[in-house]
Amino acid sequence: MRKLAMVSLSYAAGCALCQYLLTPAAMVWAGCLAALLFLLSFLLRGRRRRAALLLTAAMTLSCFYNSLYTRAVQSRVAALAGEEERQVSATVTDYAEPASTRWRIPAETEGVSAMLYGGEELLALRPGDRVSGTMTVADASVIGGERVTVFTARGVGLMLYPGAELTVEPAEKGGWRYIPQRLAEAVKRQVNSLYSDDSAAFLRAILLGDRSGLGKGRESDLSEAGIYHATAVSGMHCGFLLGFIAFFTGRHRRRLLAALAIPALILYTLAVGCPASMIRATVMLTMVLLGPLLGRESDPITSLSFALLLLTVQNPMAITGAGLQLSFAAMAGLIIVTPRLLKRLPRVKNRPLRWAMNTAAASLGATAFTLPLTALYFNTLPLIAPLTNVLTLWVVTIIFATGLAAIGVGALCHPLGQAISLVGEAGSAYVLWVCRLAARIPGHALYFDNPYLMVWPAFLLCVLLYCRLTPRGQRKYAMAAALSALTLLVTALLPIRERQGVALHAAVIDVGQGACALLAGGGEAVVVDCGSANSYIDAGDEAADALNTWGYYHLRQVILTHYHDDHVNGLEVLLARMAVDEILVPLPGEGDGEAHSNIVALAEEYGTALRYVTEDEILPLGTASLTIFAPVGDGSSNEEGLSVLSTVGDFDLLLTGDMNRGSEEALLAHTALPDLEVLVVGHHGSRTSCGEEFLDALTPEAGIISVGRNSYGHPTNETLQRLVRRDMTVYRTDLQGDLSILVR
């Protein structure tokens, strides 16, 4: 069985090498090199030869198979994708789901999996429906000129964008292929009918991984508290389902348990869309259930490796998926690290205490191998996760079990199902409350915005290797744990220490194609704007990560210069993660109604005061001051926005939002502005901002451009040349990340 693990891991390593580093042609050369090493392995003897033959054979097959698979996928996608619209017919394979400001639905066209985007008309579609119309067909592996793996890792090759109304041919009734999807949709409807909105959204997330109803605020709380994994269907959920079935069959009746559980696990996996974590868990639990019946002991490492082999054979590109990597890394930690932690814990007879210790050990074990991945994908190290797991996972188990019971009983007797759902209502409220509380505790997580934190995982690895390679002893592990905790504390405090005693800390935070700036002094902090036009970036998270890293856990004000999404759409998450006393905004203009209504609703939800700026205001900020200029322009939301001047001593910094040249000239006529040390360049470097007269009047020494990937050509060469001709030093967030200024 260990040989299978060696083959699986070698094959997966070959997939990772090919998908991350090699072209299809280079994959062939890599396969030839692996084949040569396979032949050279015959020169070895004994176990070394057998191991080398297995590893090199698996690597050879992996490289050649990846080359063939990638070429086949690329050729099919290239034959269908293009810039021009074309007539397309596609079969819908699931139900619609929200995607940023629109909707999307999985589909299939000419044998290629696709994602169909559109408006609310997609909500009427059902699995099996045939849609036809003129569409733009795009390669899902390239978005905005950059290669991405988020879709190809799930087997999706194309993106479909309808250019006109679609023609729909309804599916034939009684089709068996889409039974799992219809079952999942029926479960959602039943949950919605039994539970209140908040509890229904949480239960849908726990049962089916459908987080669409949680809202950004609750998703942020769950993530910050370190139990977001509870909403990503995985082995934990399969374990819940297996325990639920075993409760009725009895664990000693192994054949009956296997006969009921294995089909249930497969159906469950299909119903939730076959994510890698569920396939992994289903394969492993199936091997566990069948092992005793076949007279074989289950080996967790072999089961895990076999599941990885199945996934990467079915789709080698799956190896690039964050979900697969996190799922397998977490399980490897549970198998390898957690048992070693449990051996070193004191034995206690108190069951709740023993369960709490086991849960904390499992949380730490799962974190051991996922730490580099969470740093890479999520930028965070949730320190509070072991505690929140202890406090909430037992409740999640109850919510899951009672949810299944309420759904089943409610289908027969709705009032009785509602009575059972009360347990889930109380449990959901408790879990969300704990996560909300945990997410507001200063220092509950660390963020890799901190450059010092980047080296800590490497230091931790060195400490663990030292403990592993040196003679046995209990003291060295205690010393290693204490030393690791101390160095972690030091790395967390260094960015805060650097900013103590400054008169003004000004920063432009990298939120992609958007805007977010910090102005802080005298122990108080103000944020100006918080939004991003890039759908893959949440400006609220980016801002809160940076602010917490610098030691700011409370905001006196958030100033929104105007109502465009790329300046305000991160507000919800920012309010969810940080206490804010007041929001300052201009009066809404024509076309600002929806954004304004959302801001009003968020202010009410989070108990934050909302104030309209109609006249110039001067606010103290320690020894510095902020001058907020009321709108001076006329026209669109850009011109009717606020601008902010920050002054301390001889240092002046100006933010103008998305003002155009006309509004800049109106601001010059409205007030006497000082010479500037720093200008946050207006409108992300648009050609309509930073006019000649404006720059000549203010003579800024440096310009900071908040910009990310965009289709507008920001910053334009025209604007950059105007800045450079005036000997301004130009900084850009897309090139240099967060830009921080300390004035002492």
N, C-alpha and C positions, 0 to 999 in steps of 0.2 A: 504493500500500500504506500510506503514511503517513496517508492520509485515513481508512482503516479504524481505525487507532490512535486518531485524534482522535475518531471517532464512538464507539468502544468506551469510551474513558476518560470522555467526556461522559455517555454512558448510565450508566456505573457511578457517576459522581458524582451523577447524579440518583437512582439507587437508594439511595445512602448518605444523601442528603438526606431522601428520603421515609421510609426505614425507621428512621432515628434521630430525626428531628425532627417529622415531619408525621403527622397523622391522614389516613385515606382521603379525607375531605372537603377537607382542606387540600392534599392532593396534586393534586386537580382544579384548585384555584386556582393552585397553582404551575405546573401544566401550561398554564393559560391565560396566565399571565405569560410563560412561556417561548415560547408561541406568538406573543405580542405582540412579543417580542424577535426572533423569527424574521422577522416581517413587517418590523420596523424594519431588519433586516440588509440588506434590498434597497436601502437608502439608501447603503450603503457601495459601494466600488468595488474591482475587481481581486481580489487574493488575500485581502484582509481580508473582502470580502463572502463569498467561497466558504468561508472558515474559519468566519465567524460563522454562515452558514446551516447548515453541517454540525453545529456545536456546539449551536446552539439547537434544531435539528430533533431531534437525539438526546435533548436534555434534555426537550423536549416529549413525545416518545414515551415516555421513561422515566417521567415523572410520571403520565401517563394510564395506562400499562400497570401501574405499581405500584398505582395506585388500584383498578383492576379486579381485579388479582390478589389484593391484600390483602382486598378486600371479599369475593371469592369464597371465599378460605380461611377468613376469619372467619365467614362465614355457614354454611359446612359444619361447622366446628368447633363453633359455637354450637348448631347443631341436634342435635349428638351429646353435647356435654359437659353436665355438671350435677352437683349435689351428691348426688343420690339414686342408688342402685344401679339398674341396668337390665340387661335381657338383651342380650348382645352376642355376635356371631359375628365372628371375625377369622381371617385367614389368616397363618400364620407365614411370614416372608420370609427368615429367616437362622437362625443358631444362637445359643444363649443365651450371654451374657457376664456376668461378675460386675459388680455395681453396689453398692459399699459392703458392707452386710451381707446383701444378697440378690442375686437374679439378674434380668436383664431380657432380652427378646428382641424384635427388630423384627417388626412385624406390620402388617397392613393391614385396615381395616374400613370398608366402605361408601365405598371410594375415597379414604380418608384414611390416610396413614402414621401409625403409632402405635408406642408402646413399651409392651410388656406386662411388668409386674413380678410377681415371685412368688418362690417358694422353689426348692429343688433339683428339683422336679417339672418345671421348664422344661427341664432338661438332656435329657429324653427326647424333646423335640419336634424335628422336622426341617422344613426349608423345604418349604412346600406343605401342611403339616398345617393342618387347620381346627379351631379351638378355640372352644367355646361355653360360656357360663355367665353368672352374675350378676356384674356388674363395676361399679365406680365409674369413670366416664369423666371425665377432667380435661383442661382446656386446657393444652397443653404450653408455651404462651407466658406463663403466669402460674403461679408457684410461690410459695406462702406469701404471696400478696397482692402480689408484686412481679413486674414484667415481666422476662422473661429471653429471650435469643435463642439459647441453646446448642442447643436442639432445633429451633426453626423454621429456623435457618440450615442445618440438614441436611434440611429438608423434613418433619420430624416434627411433626404437629399435635396429637396426642392422647396422653395417658397412661392406661393401662388397669390397674386394680387389682382383681383377682378377689376376690370376697367369699366364694366357696365353691369346691368342687372343680370343675375344668374338665372338660368333655366333649371328647374328642379324636377327630377323624375323620382317620385317616392319609392322607397324600398319595398320589396315584396314582404308581406307578413309571414311570420313563422320561420324566418331564416335563423339557423342555429349558430352561425359564425359570430354574431354580435350579442349572444346571450349574456356574456360577462359584463359588457358595457351597459346593457339594458338593466341588468341586475343592480349594478352600481348606481345608475340613475334612479332606480326605484328606491334604493336605500336612502339616497339623498332626499327624495320627496317625503319618505316616511319620517326621516329625522326632522325635516323642516316642519312637519305637521305635529310632532310630539314635543319639540323643545322650543324655547324662546330663541330669538335671533342670535344672541351671543353664544349661548350654549350649543345651538345647532351648528354654528360655524366651527366651534372648537371640536365638536364630535365628528363633523365631516372631515376635519383635518386629521383627527386621530384614527378614524376608521378607514378612510380612503386616501389620505394625503392631499385632500382638496383644501387648500389654504385660501381660496379666493374670497371667502367671506370674513376672514379674520381682520382684515384691515392692516394698514402699515404699522399702526401703533402697537397692536397686540403682537404682530409678527416680530417687531423690534424687541418687545419685552421678552418674548420667548427666546429669541436669539441671545440677547444680552444675559439672560438668566442661565443660559447653557442647557436648556431642555428643548431646543428647537427640533432635535432629533425625534421627539415624541410625535411630531406632525409629519415626519418623513417615514412612510410605511416601510418597515424593515423587519429584521429578525425579532425584535422586541414584540412587534404586532403579531407576527406568526406565532411567537411563544404564547401570547395572550389567547389567540384563537385555539392553539393546541391545548392549552390549559382549560379553556371553556368546553372543548369537546371531551377532554379527559374527565371533567367533572361529572359528565353524564354516563360515560362508558366505564369509568374506573381505569386506573393506570395499569392494573395487573392484566387486563384483557387486551393484550398487545395486538392480536390479529384484528380485533374489532376496532381498536383505536387507529391502527394503520389504515384499515379499509375505509374509515370515515375521514380521517385527518388528511391523508394524502390528496384525495380528490378535492377536499375543501381548500387546502393550501394552493393547489393549482388553480382552482376557480378564483380564489382571492387574488392571486398574482395577476391573472388575466384581467380581473375587474378593475384593478388599480393601474393598469397600463403597463405592466411588466417592467417596472424600474429594476435596475441592477441589484439594488439592495434586497428586493423581494425574491428575485430569481436565486440569488445567493442563499438566502435564508430557506427557501423552499427546497432547494437541492440538499442543503445540509440536514434539514429536519427529515427529509425523505430518507436519506441514508441512515440517520439515527433510528428512524422507525423500522426500516427494513433490515438493519444490521442483525438484531437478535433473531429475527424470523429466518434469516439466511445462515445463521450460525457464524456471523462475523461481528467482531467488535467494531464499533464506530470510532474512527480516528478523526478528531476535529480538524487537524491540519490537512489531512487528505481530503476530507469533505470540502473544506474551504478551497483547496487547490483545484479540485474537480469542478466546482461551481465556476471558478475563474476560467478554467479551460473551456467550459461550455459557452460562456458568455463571449469570449474572445474568438472562438471558432464561428459562432453565429454572426458576429460583427467585430472584426479586429479593431475598428475605430472606437469601440466601446471603452477601450483602455484609457482613452483621453477624457472620459467623463468624470467630473468631480464627484458625482454620486457614487459611482463604482469605486473610485479610489478611497473615498472616505469610508464607505461601507466595509470594504475588505481590510483597510487599515485598522478600523475600530475592532472588527472581529479578531484580527490577528493579535491586537493588544489584549483583548479579553481572554484569548486562548493562552498566550505566552506570558503576559505580564501579571494579569490579575491573580492567577494561582500562586505566584511567587509572593505577591503582596499579602495574600490571605495567610500564607504560612508564617509570615512575620508579625501578624496581628495577634494580640492576646486572645485566648479562648475565653469566651464569656457564656454563661448559661442563660442570661436574659435574652429572650427571642427578639423583641423589638430592637434592642441594642445590637445584637448580632446581625440582624437584617440590615440595620443602618450602616454598620461597618462593612458588610459585604457589598452593599450598594455603592458606598463611597469608593471601595477598592475597585469595583467594576468601572466606575466613572473614571478613575485615575488610569486604569489599565487601557480603556478605550482611547483616552487622551494621549497615551504614550506615543503611539504611531501616527495619530492624526494631527499632532501639533504642527508639523511642517505644512501640512495641507490646509489646516484652518488659517495659518499665517498667510499662505499663498492666496487662497480663495476668499477668505473672509476678514483678513487683517486683524484677527482678534485672538486673545487668550483668555477665555472666561474663567477667572479664578474662583468664582462662586459656584461653578457648576456642580462639584461634588455635594455641596450642601443643598442646593435646590433639587438635585436628583433624589437625595434622601427624603426631602420634605414632600415631594410631589409624585414620584413615580408610582408609589403604592396607590395613590389616588387615581392616577391615569389608568392603572389596572382595573380599578373598580368602575371607572367611567366607561372603559371599553366593554367590560363584561355586562354591565347593566344596560349599556347602549344596545348590544346585541339582543339582550332579553327584551328590552322595550320595543325594539323593531319587530321581533318575532311575535310577541304577545299583542302589540298594537295592531298588527295586521289582522288579528282575529277579534280583538276587543280593544278599541281605541282608548276608552277611558282607563282601562287597566294599564295599557301601555304608557299613558300619560302619568299615572301614579308611579310606575317604575322609573320614569324619566326624571322624577324629582331628585333621585339620588345623583344622577348625572348633572342636573342643574346645580346642585350644591357643590359637587366635586369640581365642575368647570369654574365656578365662581372662586373657589378656593385656590385652584392652580393659577388662574390668571392674576389673582390678588398677590400670591407669593411671588410670581414672576415680576409683577409691576413693582413690588417693594424691593426685590433683589436688584432690579435694573436701575433703581435710583440710589443705591448705596455707592458712595464714592469709592473708587478702586475696585469695584466688583469685577472688572475686566481690564486687561491691558491691551494696547493696540500697537501694531507694528509700524505706525507713524513714528514711533519712538526709535531712532536709529540705534540706540544702545541695546534695545530689546532684540534687534535682529541677530546679535551674536550670542544671546543667551541660550537658545536651543543647542548650538554647537558646544557651548560650555557644558551644558547638561549632558550631552552625549559623551563627552570626554570623561565626565565624572562617573557615568554609568559604566563605561568601558573599563575604567580603573577598578571599580568595585567588582566587575565581572572577572577581570584577569588576575586580580590579587588573591592571596589566600583567604579562606573563609573567615568570617567574623561578623558579629552583629553590630559592633560599634562603628565600623566604617560606613554602614548604610545610614546610621543615625547622623554621622558627621556629614555624609554626602547630602542628605536631605536638608540639614541645617545650612550647609554652605550654599546649596542651590537656592534655598529660600532667601538667604541673605543677599546673594548677588541679584536675585530677581527684584528684591526691594530696592536695592541701590540703582538698578537700571530704570526702575519706575520713577524714582525720585529725581534723577539727574535732569530731565527736561524741565521739571517744576522748579528745581533749584536755580537753573540758569535764568529763569524769568522773574525771580524774586528781586525786589528793589528797583525795578525799572519804572521810569515815569510813564512810558507808553509802550505797550506791545501791540503792534499792528501786524496783521497777517492776511494774506489772500490765500484762501484754501482751494486746493485743486479739486474742483467738482466737474471737470470736463467742460463741455460747452454750456457754461452757466456762470453764476456769480455767487460768491460767499466770502465775506471779509469779517475779520475780528478786529475790534478796537478795545483794548483793556488797559486799565490803570487804577491804582489806588484800591485794589481788591475787587473792582467791579468790571464787568465785561459786557460788551454790546456786540451783536452780530448784525451786519448789514447785508440783507438778501440771503437767500438760501434756496437755490434751485439749479436744475441741470436739464438740458435738452437731450442728453444721452440717456436712453431708456435703461441701459445696463448700469447706470450710476445712480445711487440714491444720495442726493446732496445732503439730506439730513443726517444720514449715517456718516458720510465723509466728514461733515462738520463736527458732529459729536465725538467721533474718534479723535480728531485733532485736538478739540477743546479739552477733552478728558486727559489726553496725553500731556497737555500743557498745564493741567491742574485747575481748569475752569469747570465747575460742576453746576453753576447757576448763572443765569443771564439776567441782567437788569432789563434790557430791552432787545427786541429784534426789530430792526428798521427795514421795511420792505420799500424799495424805491418805486416800484410799480408792480403791476399785476400779471406780468407775463410768466408763463410756466417756468422758464429757465432762470427765474429769480425767486419763485415762491413755492415750487412743488416739493421742496424738501422740508417745508415747515412742519408737516404732520409728524414726521419721524423726529425732528429736532425737539418738538414739544413733548413727544413721548419719552425722550431720553434725557431731557434737561428741564429743570424748573425755569420758567420765564415769567418775569413780573408783568411785562407790558409789551404789546405789539404796536408799533407806529406805522401808519400807512397814509398815503394820499387819499383824497376823495376819489371814489371809483368813477371812471369815465364810461363813455359808450363802448360796449364790448367787454367790459370788465365784470359784468354781473355775476357770471358763474364763479370766477376765481374769488371775487369779493365775498360771495355767499359761503364758499368753502372756508375762507379765512375766519369769517364771523362764527361759523359752526365750530371750527377748531378752537377758537378762543373760548367759547362757551364750554366745550367739552373738557378742556384742560384748566379751566378757571383762570385764564389769563386776561388781563385788561386789554381792551382794544381802543386806540385813540387815533383820531384823524389829525394830520398836521396841515393846517391851513395858513399858518403864519410861521415865519422864521423863529427857531428856538435855539437857545444856547444851554447846553446841559454840562454840568461838571463831570469829570471822569478822573478822580484823584487830583493830581496837579495839572492834568491835561483838561481840555474842554472839547466838546463836540458842538458844532453848529449845524443844525438841520435846516436846509433851505426848502421852503415850500415850493410847489411847482411854479415855474416861470414861463414854461413853453405852452404851446397850444397845438392840438392835433391828436395824434395817437397816444396810447398809453406811455410810449417811450418818452415823449416830449412833456407829458404831464406828470412826470415822476419827481421824487425827492432827490436831493443831492446832499452829501455829508462832508463837512470839513473837520478834520481832527488836528488840534494844535497843542503843542507843548514846547515852551521855550521858543527856540528858533526853528523848530521842526513843524512843517505843515504837510498834511496829506489830504487829497481830495478824491472823493468817489462821486461819479456823475451818473451811475446807472447806465441806461442806454440812450442818453441824450444825443441828439444830432447837432450839427453845427449851429443851426438857428437857435436852439435852446441854450447852447453854450454861450452864444453872443448875448442872449437875453439875461443869462446869469451874470455875465460881466457887467452889463448895464444895471442890473438889479443891486449889486453889492460890490464893495471894494475887496477883492480877493487878494491875499498875500502871494508873494513868490512861493512856489511849491518846491519842496524837496522830493516828494513822490506824488505822481498822478496815477491813479488806477484808471487805465485807458478805457474810455467809454465804448459801450456796445461791442465789447470783445474784439476791438480793433477793426471795426467796420470802416469803410471808406467815408461814411457820412459823419464820423465822429472825429474829434481832435482837429478842428480846423486851424488854419494858419494863424488867424487873429487870436484865437483862444490860447494856443501854445506860446505865441509871442508875448502875450500879456502876463502869463503865469510863469514862464521860463522854468519848467520842472527839470530837475536834475536826473530823475529816473522815472521810467514808466513800467507799470506792471499790467500785463494783459492776462485776463482770466479767460481761457479758451481751451477747447477740446476738439475732438473729431467732429467736423461739421461739413455741410455741403454749401455753405455760403462763401467760402474762401477767406474766412476770418483766421488770423488778421490779414488784411489786404496789404499788398506791397506798397500801395499808395500811402497808407497810414504809416507803415513802418518807415518809409523813406522820410516822411515828415518828422517823425521822432528822431531818426538818426541824424538828419540835417541840423538838428538843434543840439547835437552832442549829448542826447539823452542816453542813459544806460537802460536797455530794454530787457525785461525779464518776462518769461512766459510760463504759465502753470503747466502747459502741455509738454514743455521741455524740461522744466526744473521742479515740478511738483509744488508742494506748499511753499509759499514765500513768506518769510517771517522777518520783521524789523523790530529791533529792541532799541528804544531811546532811553538813555539813562540820565 
